[in-house]
């Protein structure tokens, strides 16, 4: 592939390959520990919601197979295990991350004495390559395709978005679901327009930077690039996902959008349900307030006091973490044909 056509794929792969693998103790000390836990709670709730639909369908075969697009180092392996799926195929653009994912899976398999889902993992750029060419069984189809915090990379160009949707569609059984999480382009643009700099916004946790003069002309439907920084985790280019365009393209591949919700609304809808409430506690998705370290934190927790309702201790997130995670939306599509 010519350098001019290479796009940002190599840069993205290099970034994620070079992220250090941190132990649990280090993660707990992270500035965004609770935000990352909240994101994991959201993913868990979304995964469980659609696995329940799959298992209740008349056409359910009795076993659940999952394709994890952009599986990275295997951050969702535990979710698949707890959800009692039977098979997972994971693909990611970053080859080193795939090797770490394989290692994590084998460690899990050992800890569980082999009582775990069957799995295989492959280094694939799903915006430019056919994923099923890499599988052990190239006729394999899946009940669920999951793409968490990665769909935005395919909006670099129309051919890349089409390749991604082709990969999603041809891997899904009829009646199967494609679910995921991605930044909300409308929210990003509204924050950008409200920003005094005119080309960036953010806080102590995250930042979004566009090129100078980005608002002087209409942004393209594909290739609307910005640099996204999330402390300790992400620092690389991304692309706005124009959702109306995504929905129209997806329909060409037999995929109909059946759900889309901003993170904050998804949370409000599910936080008091039995499963949601229990998982919030188990996953440490909210920070306990008040604690000693929050005293004198420049108003980072001032919003809690008005909502605490007289309770001595409540669950919350810092303002900066909440601002960062509310950039995102959950979505779901169904394979219709």
Order of alpha helices (4+ residues) and beta strands (2+ residues): alpha-alpha-alpha-alpha-beta-alpha-beta-alpha-beta-beta-alpha-beta-alpha-beta-beta-beta-beta-alpha-beta-alpha-alpha-beta-alpha-beta-alpha-beta
